[in-house]
Amino acid sequence: MDTLEVFRKIDLDIRLNYNSKAEFGRKVGLNRKKISEFLKTLQKNCQGNDFNRLVRILEKAGYTITIEKINRD
């Protein structure tokens, strides 16, 4: 698991379930620009970011992070 995998899951969800990034942004409380910046950060997948560092440490300790969609309407 890394930020690129998280990006792919969120991007797919946006493409399948929303008409635009702006609509997704309204649901999560961010404007379209903030959503775009957030997605770009995830897509870059920098090895030094905190999430990727956390995942590497957890994997070495025998743990994994799983992301599942919560079905809320």
N, C-alpha and C positions, 0 to 999 in steps of 0.2 A: 504494500500500500504506500502510495506517495501522493503528492499534490496533483500530479497529472492524472492519476486514477480518479481522484476526487473530482477534478475538473470534468473528466469524461462523463461521470455519473450525473453531475449537475447539468452539464451541457445537454445531454440526452434528455433529461427530465424537462428542461426548458423547451427543447425542440418538439417533444411529444405532447406536452401538457399545457403549454402556454402559447399565446399568439405572438409574444415578444418578450425581450429581456425586461422591458419596462413593466409588463404585467407581472412577471416573476418578482421583480423588484418591489412592486407594491405589496405583494403577499409577504415578503420577508422584511419589509420596512426600509428598503434602500432605494435610491433613485437609480435610473438607468446608467448614469455615469459611474456611480459607485459599484454597481453590479459588474460593469465592463472591467473596471480596474481590478476588482476581486477575482474575476475569471482569468484575466491576464496573469495575475500573480500566481494563481494555481497552475496555469498552463506552462509557465516558465520552469516549474519544477526544480528550483534551485536546491542543491543538496545541503546548503547551509541553513535553510530556513528552519524555524523551530519545529514545525510539524514533521518534516522529514527526519530531523535529528531525533525527535521523540520516537518515531516509528523504528528507526534503526536500533535504538537502545532497547525498545520493547522486544523487537525480533531477536536480538542477541540474548535476551533474558527468557525467550521462549513464549512470548505473547504476540498476538496479532490484533489489529484494529479492523473491525468490520463495519461498513456503513450500510444501513438498511433504510428503505423508504418507510416512513410512518404514514399510514393511510388516514389522514384527517381531512374532513370536508369543511 
